[in-house]
Amino acid sequence: MATPSNPLTLALWRRMVTQLYACVREEATADPATAWRNFRAARDDLFQFHPQSPLNEAQRANFTSLAYYPYDPVWRVSGEIDASAPRETVYVDLGADGKLEFTRIAYVRFEIDGEPARLSLYWMEGYGGGLFLPFKDVTNGRRTFGGGRYLYDTIKGADLGAGAEIMALDFNFAYNPSCAYNPRWVCPLTPEENKLPFAVTVGELAYVTS
C-alpha cells in the first residue's frame, strides 16, 4: 500500500484510537452507557481537531458532533466464536492504496431479544493482520450508511474485547467507515453475507453534511 502523506500524524491517530478502546473495555465492565458517552465525546474531538480526521476542512468548520441512535443495553451481547466456518478470502480494490484481502476465519453467533443471528468474522491479511467485523442491516441507506458499519477493526485499534471463544458485541459502538464521510476515502464495505435480517437501531447514524 502507498505511504500516507503524513505517517506520523496517522500513527498518532491510531494510537489515540487504540487508547480510546482500551478505556471503553475498562469502563464498560461497570457502566457501558457511560463508556459509550465518553467514546462519543472522544470521537467528536478526533473528528473536529485531529489532522487525520476523515472530514475535510470545510466539513470540520461546520462540525458539531456525530449522530447516533440512543444507547440501548439490549444491543450489548456476547458472541460465541465458531471456528468451524469455511475459510474464504475477499479481495477489495482500494485504488492508490492497492488491494486489500480479508479472510473469513469464524462465525460469531449471538442473540438479540431471543432472535439468533450470525456474522462472519474476518482476518485482515498482510503484515501483522487484524480482526475485522463489519455488518449491514435493514437500516442501511435509510438512517445509516448504505455500505454498512464496523464493530471491529483491530488494525486501526477498534477492539471491544475479543477472546479466543467469546467476543464482546456492543452494537451501540457501531461506527461508519471513513468513506461514509467523504468520497476521497476508499474503504472495504460489508460483504452481503454479513447483512443482518433486522434493524440495528443503535450505533452511529448516517453522516449528513451541515
C-alpha positions in Angstrom: 0.0 0.0 0.0 1.1 3.6 -0.6 2.8 5.5 2.2 0.4 8.0 3.7 1.1 11.7 3.2 1.8 12.2 6.9 2.7 8.9 8.5 3.4 10.4 11.9 0.0 12.0 12.4 -1.6 8.8 11.2 0.4 6.8 13.7 -0.8 9.2 16.4 -4.4 8.8 15.3 -4.1 5.0 15.5 -2.5 5.3 19.0 -5.3 7.6 20.2 -8.0 5.2 18.9 -6.3 2.2 20.5 -6.2 4.1 23.8 -9.8 5.1 23.4 -10.9 1.5 23.0 -8.8 0.4 26.0 -10.8 2.9 28.1 -14.0 1.6 26.6 -13.2 -2.0 27.5 -12.3 -1.0 31.1 -15.2 1.4 31.7 -17.8 -0.8 30.0 -17.4 -3.6 32.6 -19.0 -1.4 35.2 -21.0 1.2 33.2 -21.3 0.6 29.5 -23.6 3.6 28.9 -21.0 6.0 30.4 -18.3 4.3 28.4 -20.4 4.9 25.3 -20.9 8.6 26.1 -17.2 9.0 26.7 -16.5 7.2 23.4 -18.7 9.6 21.5 -17.1 12.6 23.1 -13.6 11.4 22.3 -14.5 10.6 18.6 -16.1 14.0 18.2 -12.8 15.6 19.4 -10.8 13.5 17.0 -13.1 14.3 14.0 -13.0 18.0 14.7 -9.4 18.6 15.7 -7.1 15.8 14.6 -5.2 16.3 11.3 -6.1 12.8 10.3 -9.9 13.4 10.7 -11.9 11.7 7.9 -13.6 15.1 7.5 -12.1 17.8 5.2 -11.5 21.4 6.3 -15.0 22.6 5.2 -16.7 19.8 7.0 -14.7 20.4 10.1 -15.5 24.1 10.1 -19.2 23.2 10.5 -18.9 20.1 12.6 -20.6 19.8 15.9 -20.9 16.1 16.6 -21.5 12.7 15.0 -25.1 11.4 15.2 -26.1 8.2 17.0 -29.2 6.3 17.9 -29.9 6.5 21.7 -28.0 3.9 23.8 -29.9 0.7 24.4 -28.5 -2.1 26.6 -30.4 -4.7 24.7 -27.8 -4.4 22.0 -24.9 -5.3 24.3 -24.4 -9.0 24.0 -21.7 -11.7 23.9 -20.9 -13.5 20.7 -19.8 -17.1 20.6 -16.9 -17.7 18.2 -17.5 -20.7 15.9 -14.1 -21.5 14.3 -15.6 -24.2 12.1 -16.6 -21.6 9.4 -15.1 -22.4 6.0 -12.3 -20.1 5.1 -12.8 -17.8 2.1 -10.8 -14.7 1.1 -12.4 -11.5 -0.1 -10.4 -9.1 -2.3 -11.0 -5.4 -2.3 -9.5 -2.8 -4.7 -8.6 0.3 -2.7 -7.3 2.3 -5.7 -4.0 4.0 -4.9 -3.7 2.0 -1.7 -3.6 -1.3 -3.6 -5.6 -4.4 -2.9 -6.9 -5.5 0.4 -7.5 -9.1 1.3 -9.5 -10.3 4.3 -10.4 -14.0 5.1 -13.3 -15.4 6.9 -11.9 -17.2 10.0 -15.0 -17.8 12.1 -18.7 -17.2 12.6 -19.8 -15.2 15.6 -23.2 -16.4 16.9 -25.3 -14.3 19.2 -28.9 -13.5 20.1 -30.8 -10.2 20.2 -34.1 -10.4 22.2 -34.1 -14.2 21.8 -33.6 -14.0 18.0 -30.5 -15.9 16.9 -28.1 -14.3 14.4 -24.7 -14.8 12.9 -21.9 -12.7 11.5 -18.7 -13.8 9.7 -15.5 -12.7 11.5 -12.6 -11.8 9.2 -8.8 -11.6 9.4 -7.2 -8.7 7.5 -4.3 -10.2 5.5 -0.9 -8.5 5.2 1.8 -7.6 7.7 0.5 -8.0 11.3 -3.1 -8.6 10.2 -6.1 -7.9 12.4 -9.7 -8.8 13.2 -12.4 -7.2 11.1 -16.1 -7.4 11.8 -18.4 -5.3 9.6 -22.1 -5.7 9.3 -25.2 -4.5 7.4 -28.8 -4.4 8.5 -32.1 -3.1 7.2 -31.4 0.5 8.3 -28.7 0.9 5.7 -29.4 3.6 3.1 -32.2 4.9 5.3 -30.9 6.0 8.7 -27.4 4.5 8.5 -24.6 4.4 5.9 -25.5 2.3 2.9 -22.3 0.4 2.9 -22.7 -0.9 6.4 -20.9 -0.2 9.7 -18.0 -1.7 11.7 -17.7 -3.2 15.1 -14.1 -4.4 15.0 -11.1 -3.3 13.0 -8.1 -4.1 15.2 -5.5 -2.8 12.8 -7.0 0.6 13.5 -7.4 -0.1 17.2 -11.1 -0.7 17.2 -11.4 -3.7 19.7 -14.4 -4.0 22.1 -12.9 -7.2 23.6 -12.3 -10.3 21.6 -11.2 -13.6 23.2 -10.4 -17.0 21.8 -14.0 -18.2 22.2 -16.2 -15.2 23.2 -16.2 -11.6 21.9 -18.0 -8.5 23.1 -20.6 -7.3 20.7 -22.0 -3.9 21.7 -23.8 -2.6 18.6 -24.1 0.8 20.4 -20.5 1.3 19.4 -21.1 0.5 15.7 -19.3 3.2 13.6 -19.1 4.3 10.0 -16.1 3.6 7.7 -14.2 6.7 6.6 -15.8 6.6 3.1 -19.2 7.4 4.7 -18.0 11.0 5.4 -16.1 11.9 2.3 -15.6 10.4 -1.2 -11.9 10.9 -1.1 -11.7 7.7 1.1 -11.9 4.2 -0.2 -12.7 1.5 2.3 -13.8 -2.1 2.5 -17.6 -2.4 2.6 -19.6 -5.1 4.3 -19.9 -8.4 2.4 -23.5 -9.4 1.7 -23.1 -12.5 4.0 -22.9 -10.1 6.9 -26.3 -8.5 6.3 -28.5 -9.0 9.3 -32.2 -9.5 8.6 -33.4 -7.0 11.2 -32.9 -3.3 12.0 -29.9 -2.5 14.3 -31.4 0.6 15.9 -28.2 1.6 17.8 -24.8 2.9 16.9 -23.8 5.7 14.5 -26.2 7.2 12.1 -25.5 8.3 8.5 -23.3 11.4 8.3 -25.1 14.4 6.9 -23.0 17.4 5.9 -24.3 20.5 7.8 
